[in-house]
């Protein structure tokens, strides 16, 4: 089993910044993919950014140039630096981990990000 604990959400004005953190513990393989997803009210959960244990990153188009995903493998922690936040970024953000080979999808409890003036 894998446990994921997120932190760092909150309320911020448009143009502001937030940094999310997600600490993983449990049965984590050396090869894995960690990522951030988000779900706005009434919408499906969508990927925001993912990063492999080797450091390869992928972003959804709407956050490119504004968000940066990074990780500390020694701490099994993934971060999401969010700059120039927009109201449309408002959502619950979820941390995700997938071992390679897969042992299933693991999710954090979610952290609310609200962008509003």
C-alpha positions as CSV (number, residue, x, y, z in Angstrom):
1,X,0.0,0.0,0.0
2,X,1.0,3.6,-0.6
3,X,-0.1,6.7,1.4
4,X,-0.1,10.2,0.0
5,X,-0.4,13.3,2.1
6,X,-0.9,16.7,0.4
7,X,-0.5,20.2,1.7
8,X,-0.3,23.7,0.5
9,X,-3.7,24.6,-0.9
10,X,-5.6,27.7,-0.1
11,X,-7.2,31.0,-1.3
12,X,-5.1,33.3,-3.6
13,X,-5.9,36.3,-5.8
14,X,-5.5,36.1,-9.5
15,X,-1.9,36.4,-10.5
16,X,-0.7,34.9,-7.2
17,X,1.3,31.8,-6.5
18,X,0.9,28.7,-4.4
19,X,3.1,25.6,-3.9
20,X,1.6,22.2,-3.3
21,X,3.5,19.3,-1.7
22,X,2.7,15.6,-1.6
23,X,4.7,13.2,0.6
24,X,4.4,9.5,-0.3
25,X,5.1,6.6,2.0
26,X,4.7,2.8,1.9
27,X,5.4,0.4,-0.9
28,X,7.0,2.7,-3.4
29,X,9.0,1.2,-6.3
30,X,12.3,2.8,-7.5
31,X,10.6,3.3,-10.8
32,X,7.4,5.3,-10.5
33,X,5.4,8.2,-11.9
34,X,4.0,10.9,-9.6
35,X,1.6,13.6,-10.7
36,X,-1.0,16.2,-9.9
37,X,-4.6,16.1,-11.1
38,X,-7.5,18.5,-10.5
39,X,-11.2,18.3,-10.3
40,X,-13.5,21.4,-10.6
41,X,-17.1,21.2,-9.4
42,X,-19.2,19.3,-11.9
43,X,-16.3,18.3,-14.0
44,X,-14.1,15.2,-14.3
45,X,-10.7,14.8,-12.8
46,X,-8.0,15.8,-15.3
47,X,-4.2,15.5,-15.3
48,X,-2.3,18.7,-14.6
49,X,1.3,17.5,-14.6
50,X,3.3,14.3,-14.1
51,X,6.9,13.5,-13.4
52,X,8.8,10.2,-13.7
53,X,11.3,9.0,-11.1
54,X,13.9,9.9,-13.8
55,X,12.7,13.5,-13.9
56,X,10.8,13.6,-17.2
57,X,7.8,16.0,-17.0
58,X,4.6,16.4,-18.9
59,X,2.1,19.3,-18.5
60,X,-1.4,19.9,-19.7
61,X,-1.5,22.8,-22.2
62,X,-3.4,25.2,-20.0
63,X,-0.7,25.3,-17.3
64,X,2.4,25.3,-19.5
65,X,4.7,28.2,-18.6
66,X,2.9,28.8,-15.3
67,X,3.2,25.6,-13.3
68,X,6.3,23.6,-12.5
69,X,6.3,20.0,-11.2
70,X,9.4,18.7,-9.4
71,X,10.3,15.9,-7.0
72,X,12.7,14.9,-4.3
73,X,13.3,11.2,-4.7
74,X,15.1,10.9,-1.4
75,X,12.0,12.2,0.4
76,X,9.4,10.6,-1.9
77,X,7.9,14.0,-2.3
78,X,6.4,15.8,-5.3
79,X,5.8,19.5,-5.6
80,X,3.7,21.7,-7.8
81,X,4.7,25.4,-8.0
82,X,1.8,27.3,-9.4
83,X,2.4,30.9,-10.6
84,X,0.2,33.4,-12.3
85,X,-2.9,31.6,-11.0
86,X,-6.2,32.2,-12.8
87,X,-9.8,31.7,-11.6
88,X,-10.1,28.7,-13.9
89,X,-7.4,27.0,-11.9
90,X,-9.8,26.7,-9.0
91,X,-10.3,23.0,-8.2
92,X,-9.5,20.3,-5.7
93,X,-5.9,19.1,-6.5
94,X,-5.1,15.5,-6.0
95,X,-1.6,13.8,-5.8
96,X,-1.2,10.5,-7.6
97,X,1.4,7.8,-7.7
98,X,1.8,4.9,-10.0
99,X,4.5,2.2,-9.5
100,X,6.2,0.7,-12.5
101,X,5.3,-2.1,-13.0
102,X,1.9,-1.0,-11.9
103,X,0.4,-2.1,-8.5
104,X,-2.6,0.2,-8.9
105,X,-3.4,3.9,-8.7
106,X,-2.8,5.7,-5.4
107,X,-4.4,9.0,-4.5
108,X,-4.1,11.7,-1.9
109,X,-7.0,13.1,0.0
110,X,-7.1,16.3,-2.1
111,X,-6.4,19.9,-1.3
112,X,-8.6,22.9,-2.3
113,X,-7.1,25.7,-4.5
114,X,-9.3,28.7,-4.9
115,X,-8.3,31.6,-7.1
116,X,-10.6,34.6,-6.5
117,X,-10.4,38.3,-5.9
